[in-house]
Amino acid sequence: MSTWINVKRVARYGLISFVRNGFVSLAAVLIMTITLFVVAGLFMFGAALSSTLKELTEKVDVTVYFTTAAPEEEVLAIRSSLEALPEVAAVTYVSREEALAAFRERHKNDQLTIQALDELAENPLGASLEVRAKQTSQYESIAKFLEEQQGSGAAASIDKVNFYQNKTAIDRLTNIIETSRRLGIGIALVLGIATLLISFNTIRLAIYTAREEIGVMNIVGAGHWYVRGPFMVAGVLYGLVSGLVVLLLLYPLTLSLGPGSERFFGTFNVFAYFVDAFPLLFLIVMGSGVGLGALSSYLAVRRYLRA
């Protein structure tokens, strides 16, 4: 019972210290709010970028074109060998007839092209395989596999592989994905360290402001954590209040940016994502705020509070 009473007293003194040191608390909350807001923004921007890159990645593929004389059995055999590769996500077979129908659809408004096609005695288009890799960096190994097949004569019916025509776009997309991941991790680390230092200095200032009360507590024999506890509570409150402010601000902001984000990123709507991912976002924002506030408070009282 006495332990529970002490916990309640420490929590109450921490809340009193948070309210009484209004200016210091406000400064800490504002700085942490900015940091958590940027963290939440980076999280949501990362989701938007991942959605856009995923959409672009699904549109990138390597197409294997076959000669018009290529037997269907050989095309299907090559498809099976490609599907067996660990790098391959999917292989789509396009027959000669499907290729001709797609060509006609693309050029349905070009009467000269359609007329010239109708004058031909037979279908001039060969079958093809559209190969999609699990990651954009794996297309080159798939293209090399196809070149080895051609060189060995196992796939003599292959006319061409369009990987090298698309290589620049594939490499650029791969670099964007890798750079965005590294940049996101770097920014998150910098912001975390900055918030930790700012909260650390804020708690140090609160300790300095309450130095006389701390001295009295030491004289009357207050316990070790009875003196330090209120500052730990204050640090947690910085994170809680800042996290709640950020979540409250994000709702109207994402609501107003929803239509614009969908036009800019394609299928990604920031408000819809905010609603769908709110439990995860809540845990990230509140957890980051409470964790940083508690850690900075612990480091500050351990460094500056001799009690």
Buried (B, 14 or more C-beta within 10 A) or exposed (E): EEEEEBEEEBBEBBBEBBEEBEEBBEBBBEBBBBBBBBBBEBBBBBBBBBBBBEEBBEEBBBBBBBEEEBEEEBBEEBBEBBEEBEBBBEBEBBBBEBBBEEBBEEBEEEEEBBEEBEEEEEBEBBBBBBBBBEEBBBBBEBBEBBBEBBEEEBBEBBBBBBBEEBBEEBBEBBEBBEEBEEEBEEBBEEBBEBBBEBBBBBBBBBBEBBEEBBEEBEEEEBEEBBBBBBBBBBBBBBBBBBBBBBBEEBEEBBEEBBEEBBEEBEEBBBBBBBBEBEEEBEEBBBEBBBBBBBBBBBBBBEEBBEB
